Amino acid sequence: AIVTAGHWQSGQQQGVYRVRLENVGFEHVSCRVWVEWLSASAPGKPFVTVEKLALAEASDSFWSCPNRSDTVVLSDAALQLKLVHAYSLEPRVFNVVLGAPGRYQLQTEGNTAP
């Protein structure tokens, strides 16, 4: 699944976010979550990737993407991932504030600073 939305700006550079979900494994399938910062050199030109990184908190364990249609919610610079643990079936919502290329912050209860 791929979702492109939102807007970022860093100095004179600006663009949009793209979130990619990639299934890995078998039996207990988990997903990897990639965040990309895209920019176009001029209006109407194709986007190029400025930065790409795995969202480690969701990608480095056994979280799966059970329902692709509502797993990713991306608006402006707010990313919400609704995942389920591949073994325990425990649901978890990851709330992430996206920033300049290569920067994000996982939100915890009471923590709203970008």
Backbone hydrogen bonds, N-H to C=O, Kabsch-Sander energy under -0.5 kcal/mol:
donor,donor_aa,acceptor,acceptor_aa,energy
3,V,19,V,-2.4
5,A,17,Y,-2.0
8,W,15,G,-2.4
10,S,13,Q,-3.2
13,Q,10,S,-1.8
15,G,8,W,-2.2
16,V,38,L,-1.4
17,Y,5,A,-2.0
18,R,36,E,-2.2
19,V,3,V,-3.1
20,R,34,W,-2.5
21,L,1,A,-2.5
22,E,32,R,-2.3
24,V,30,S,-3.1
28,H,26,F,-2.8
29,V,27,E,-0.8
30,S,24,V,-2.2
31,C,63,W,-2.9
32,R,22,E,-2.7
34,W,20,R,-2.8
34,W,32,R,-0.6
35,V,53,L,-2.9
36,E,18,R,-3.1
37,W,51,E,-2.7
38,L,16,V,-3.0
38,L,36,E,-0.6
39,S,48,V,-2.2
41,S,46,P,-0.5
45,K,42,A,-2.3
48,V,39,S,-2.8
50,V,37,W,-3.5
50,V,48,V,-0.5
51,E,37,W,-1.2
53,L,35,V,-2.3
55,L,33,V,-3.1
56,A,54,A,-1.5
58,A,55,L,-1.3
59,S,55,L,-2.0
60,D,56,A,-2.4
64,S,84,V,-3.4
70,D,67,N,-1.5
71,T,67,N,-0.8
72,V,68,R,-0.5
73,V,80,Q,-2.5
75,S,78,A,-2.4
78,A,75,S,-3.1
79,L,77,A,-0.5
79,L,96,V,-3.0
80,Q,73,V,-2.7
81,L,94,F,-2.6
82,K,71,T,-2.3
83,L,81,L,-0.8
83,L,92,R,-2.7
84,V,64,S,-2.0
85,H,90,E,-2.7
86,A,62,F,-3.8
89,L,85,H,-1.8
92,R,83,L,-2.8
94,F,81,L,-2.8
94,F,92,R,-0.6
95,N,93,V,-0.6
96,V,79,L,-3.2
96,V,94,F,-0.5
97,V,105,Q,-2.7
98,L,77,A,-3.3
98,L,96,V,-0.6
99,G,103,R,-2.5
103,R,100,A,-2.4
105,Q,97,V,-2.3
107,Q,95,N,-3.4
111,N,108,T,-2.8
112,T,110,G,-0.7
